[in-house]
């Protein structure tokens, strides 16, 4: 197609010389329906290849177009873009992936879902950074406040609105020895904290508590409970360079992704997270690691 041969994305000449031929080969092989689609696919793939080239990663299109590679590129190589531009680039790369590589499952085409940055889970490295940042805060209030938020988000899938009204006595020991949190409000439930965060939550609750007093779990010295309680607290925290921002929606998304990847029974997952619909699951599915076609075929055969 002439559009593929004539169009050249705005990349430095040495970079384009290294990645351009394979990008054109892949887009031509994907058979775009229109010249505009050819240019859109080629531009998105070329920029992903240029970033991979600069990062010392493989630049062949088939490596760049796996779901994991696309999400890695968007999360690390597109920080200068706005939300709409990142979503647009994700859409083009995913469409090219389907056209070039075929369906993700050997048994057919999976349902399409759209991801968003607010639903993007934290990586293991980012979780470690956030934990180290919390421990390094200059005051006990900031230190234990951040540890409380991390353990309630990563460990219990709570969002900001559920964190704000919690009292220290809402953290208790369950009958099986786990650390449990009695969530208040419209999604009232009891959540068992993940083992990895249980000790952190217990430590933070013990710091906030006072014998005989019903103190709040987050900002226990403040009686003001506005919708901005968590955001105001986070605005005072010190962020070391390179540490990601703590967003409770993303900590909850991290819990959801981990639960799906662990093959948690769906009604159990929904009850623990306080879900009544699958909309939240829709948003995190693009970030869930796929089975290989062979694993998917085996699972479908044996279940």
ChimeraX attribute file (.defattr): number of C-alpha atoms within 10 A of each C-alpha:
attribute: neighborCount
match mode: 1-to-1
recipient: residues
	/A:1	13
	/A:2	8
	/A:3	16
	/A:4	20
	/A:5	13
	/A:6	8
	/A:7	15
	/A:8	15
	/A:9	15
	/A:10	10
	/A:11	14
	/A:12	9
	/A:13	9
	/A:14	9
	/A:15	16
	/A:16	19
	/A:17	11
	/A:18	14
	/A:19	21
	/A:20	20
	/A:21	13
	/A:22	19
	/A:23	26
	/A:24	23
	/A:25	14
	/A:26	21
	/A:27	24
	/A:28	18
	/A:29	12
	/A:30	19
	/A:31	14
	/A:32	22
	/A:33	8
	/A:34	11
	/A:35	14
	/A:36	12
	/A:37	18
	/A:38	23
	/A:39	20
	/A:40	21
	/A:41	27
	/A:42	28
	/A:43	22
	/A:44	19
	/A:45	31
	/A:46	27
	/A:47	22
	/A:48	25
	/A:49	28
	/A:50	21
	/A:51	18
	/A:52	20
	/A:53	16
	/A:54	10
	/A:55	11
	/A:56	9
	/A:57	13
	/A:58	12
	/A:59	23
	/A:60	17
	/A:61	23
	/A:62	15
	/A:63	15
	/A:64	23
	/A:65	23
	/A:66	18
	/A:67	20
	/A:68	15
	/A:69	15
	/A:70	20
	/A:71	18
	/A:72	14
	/A:73	19
	/A:74	17
	/A:75	13
	/A:76	10
	/A:77	17
	/A:78	17
	/A:79	11
	/A:80	9
	/A:81	12
	/A:82	10
	/A:83	14
	/A:84	10
	/A:85	12
	/A:86	18
	/A:87	17
	/A:88	14
	/A:89	23
	/A:90	21
	/A:91	16
	/A:92	18
	/A:93	24
	/A:94	18
	/A:95	18
	/A:96	26
	/A:97	25
	/A:98	15
	/A:99	16
	/A:100	19
	/A:101	16
	/A:102	14
	/A:103	14
	/A:104	18
	/A:105	16
	/A:106	14
	/A:107	11
	/A:108	9
	/A:109	11
	/A:110	10
	/A:111	6
	/A:112	9
	/A:113	11
	/A:114	13
	/A:115	17
	/A:116	15
	/A:117	15
	/A:118	16
	/A:119	23
	/A:120	23
	/A:121	23
	/A:122	21
	/A:123	10
	/A:124	10
	/A:125	9
	/A:126	16
	/A:127	19
	/A:128	13
	/A:129	16
	/A:130	22
	/A:131	18
	/A:132	14
	/A:133	20
	/A:134	24
	/A:135	16
	/A:136	15
	/A:137	18
	/A:138	11
	/A:139	11
	/A:140	13
	/A:141	19
	/A:142	21
	/A:143	19
	/A:144	25
	/A:145	25
	/A:146	25
	/A:147	25
	/A:148	25
	/A:149	27
	/A:150	26
	/A:151	24
	/A:152	27
	/A:153	26
	/A:154	25
	/A:155	25
	/A:156	28
	/A:157	26
	/A:158	26
	/A:159	20
	/A:160	19
	/A:161	16
	/A:162	16
	/A:163	21
	/A:164	20
	/A:165	17
	/A:166	21
	/A:167	22
	/A:168	22
	/A:169	16
	/A:170	18
	/A:171	22
	/A:172	17
	/A:173	13
	/A:174	14
	/A:175	8
	/A:176	8
	/A:177	9
	/A:178	16
	/A:179	22
	/A:180	22
	/A:181	24
	/A:182	15
	/A:183	21
	/A:184	17
	/A:185	10
	/A:186	8
	/A:187	14
	/A:188	11
	/A:189	15
	/A:190	20
	/A:191	23
	/A:192	22
	/A:193	25
	/A:194	19
	/A:195	11
	/A:196	11
	/A:197	19
	/A:198	18
	/A:199	15
	/A:200	19
	/A:201	27
	/A:202	20
	/A:203	13
	/A:204	22
	/A:205	26
	/A:206	16
	/A:207	16
	/A:208	21
	/A:209	17
	/A:210	12
	/A:211	7
	/A:212	6
	/A:213	10
	/A:214	14
	/A:215	20
	/A:216	22
	/A:217	27
	/A:218	28
	/A:219	20
	/A:220	20
	/A:221	11
	/A:222	10
	/A:223	9
	/A:224	11
	/A:225	13
	/A:226	11
	/A:227	11
	/A:228	13
	/A:229	18
	/A:230	22
	/A:231	13
	/A:232	11
	/A:233	15
	/A:234	18
	/A:235	9
	/A:236	9
	/A:237	19
	/A:238	15
	/A:239	17
	/A:240	14
	/A:241	7
	/A:242	8
	/A:243	16
	/A:244	14
	/A:245	11
	/A:246	20
	/A:247	19
	/A:248	23
	/A:249	18
	/A:250	22
	/A:251	28
	/A:252	27
	/A:253	28
	/A:254	25
	/A:255	22
	/A:256	27
	/A:257	23
	/A:258	16
	/A:259	16
	/A:260	17
	/A:261	14
	/A:262	9
	/A:263	10
	/A:264	13
	/A:265	10
	/A:266	12
	/A:267	11
	/A:268	11
	/A:269	16
	/A:270	17
	/A:271	14
	/A:272	19
	/A:273	21
	/A:274	18
	/A:275	14
	/A:276	11
	/A:277	9
	/A:278	10
	/A:279	9
	/A:280	15
	/A:281	17
	/A:282	15
	/A:283	18
	/A:284	24
	/A:285	21
	/A:286	20
	/A:287	20
	/A:288	18
	/A:289	13
	/A:290	16
	/A:291	13
	/A:292	12
	/A:293	14
	/A:294	10
	/A:295	13
	/A:296	15
	/A:297	14
	/A:298	11
	/A:299	11
	/A:300	9
	/A:301	8
	/A:302	6
	/A:303	5
